[in-house]
Amino acid sequence: SLSKLLVVVTVSGSAGGGLLAYSDSKPQHVENAVISPEGENKKKKVVVLGTGWAGTSFLKNLKNPSYDVHVISPRNYFAFTPLLPSVTVGTVEARSICEPIRKMVKKKDVSVSYWEAECLGIDPVNKKVNCRSTQNADLNGKADFSVDYDYLVIAMGARSNTFNTPGVEENAHFLKEVEDAQKIRQSIIDCFEKAALPTLSDEEKKRILHFVVVGGGPTGVEFAAELHDFVREDLVKLYPKVKDLVKITLLEATDHILNMFDKRITAFAEDKFHRDGINLQTGSMVVKVTDKEISTKALKNGGEVSSMPYGMLVWSTGIGARPVIMDFMKQLNQGKRRALGTDEWLRVEGTGEIYALGDCATIVQRKVMEDIAEIFKKADKDNSGTLTVKEMQELVDDILERYPQIELYLKNRKMKSIVDLMTDAKKDTTKESVELNIEEFRSALSQVDSQMKNLPATAQVAAQQGTYLADCFNRMEKCERNPEGPIRIRGEGQHRFKPFRYRHFGQFAPLGGEQAAAELPGDWVSIGHSTQWLWYSVYASKQVSWRTRALVVGDWSRRFMFGRDSSRI
Ligand code: FAD
């Protein structure tokens, strides 16, 4: 029979090298305790690093009682990140989007314990992770400990990427964590209160009320839209004397904002921002930031460098690997990657029992290109370079069935030729045949291939990966006992489970003024006020508990009735 949970943690650095023994969730200090006596604890020990989308989705879906699960994360709550931009201006309160992790992982069958600590390093040889409590300062040298594992699930997310632009780290706000959103909220009010003081010149007030957002992706765009609404709907009434000095600038290095969305959404968003008076500067790359000035370089027109004074800067240009992940990647000779490389079963390449998912990982799909090239060769039976529409449709269906994630990348502007060709083939039945230039296709596909390695860093991907991996863990024993069972992948013998396949359910871009854009599967694009209501319903339904759902809906209703709160608490 499986014994009661006994987890033993080595406390390095403490006098006498004592050990901490935890029974269920009650910790007690035990000097020189024996680590998991042989045979007493037959459960496999699963250590999960991170309590974000990937980690919690794994934990929620893990149902097999034959694991001892230990969760380690510096954050003892889960945060619903898609609503973070709303927290920056008080449309939604910070606590409404957070759920305590201990509440989320409480399970009847599976024993799960949680430690509020940060992973500092991974030792795959000795199967250990080294951790430090977030309460480091109060623990008199007892903050560091290491935990051994049978399986390790890395779901540590990513950090904001500054691309080493000088001055950004010191002067910009980021929008990644709940604390970031709270700081931004305070800082916006600070700027208004400062600008309202009688001692400042108009020039200084103008600078202070110049809000700059860097990055025209969904987060930057949504924040700019939220800020604009906050100013227009609430702050202009409270700060009438300075309202005309407010300016919001959105800087984007490429030619358009919301690049990953359908062109119609991009065009609508750009138009709306122009109408709203948001100063949209595309083709403009930030090269340096000081405490009062931002220098940008135009990517066209001879690369002219210019500077603008600003009061507050929010940096949202994408993500990079956390230092602990970078160290681990170096250990595995993966140093050149942007994230931990895994196979399609989410196992970290070069390791046995380590899995990585969510923003900290990237699936390396080596065979995709070769497979697709083969499919093309077969389709072009007579080697003419031309296919009939029917043949083309079959070919497209074949590729999409094998690689459903391609559909997502077909929308990318850069692959116009392949998009047009495939869209034609799917829709236009009036044409007898479609010109198929294999070489052109190959070059377009090489772009698909490199992009496919990088699934988008979204909550959708992270949550689906968590669910997938939990399912593998739930069935692991059964499959080990019967490896030739029906779920074994034919002939390949790589693993007992089907590889992870991402299903894209669409994406939203809230644009402010109670308008949003949505891109849903089947090329369905919806923009406007009704889409904003769809957004409300989807995000209310996606909340992780009835408590947060009630709080979020309550916050939205409060905002409709009384506006946003501008107190600087
Ligand atoms: P996270 O959710 O970031 O979780 C990482 C976890 O690891 C955290 O619990 C963290 O505390 C923990 N951790 C960090 N360091 C350590 C360490 N050293 N040791 C142990 N644990 C550690 N995606 C969408 O699909 N739709 C959206 O609308 C959307 N909007 C977004 C808006 C904003 C403002 C942001 C920032 C992101 C948004 N995303 C959205 C992206 C989405 O939030 C991420 O893709 C998702 O959070 C990735 O999940 P994850 O579990 O990999 O990482």
Boltz pocket constraint, residues with backbone or C-beta under 6 A from the ligand:
constraints:
  - pocket:
      binder: B
      contacts: [[A, 49], [A, 50], [A, 51], [A, 52], [A, 53], [A, 54], [A, 55], [A, 72], [A, 73], [A, 74], [A, 75], [A, 77], [A, 79], [A, 81], [A, 82], [A, 83], [A, 84], [A, 85], [A, 117], [A, 118], [A, 119], [A, 120], [A, 155], [A, 156], [A, 157], [A, 158], [A, 175], [A, 176], [A, 177], [A, 219], [A, 322], [A, 324], [A, 357], [A, 358], [A, 359], [A, 360], [A, 457], [A, 458], [A, 459], [A, 460], [A, 461], [A, 462], [A, 508]]
      max_distance: 6.0
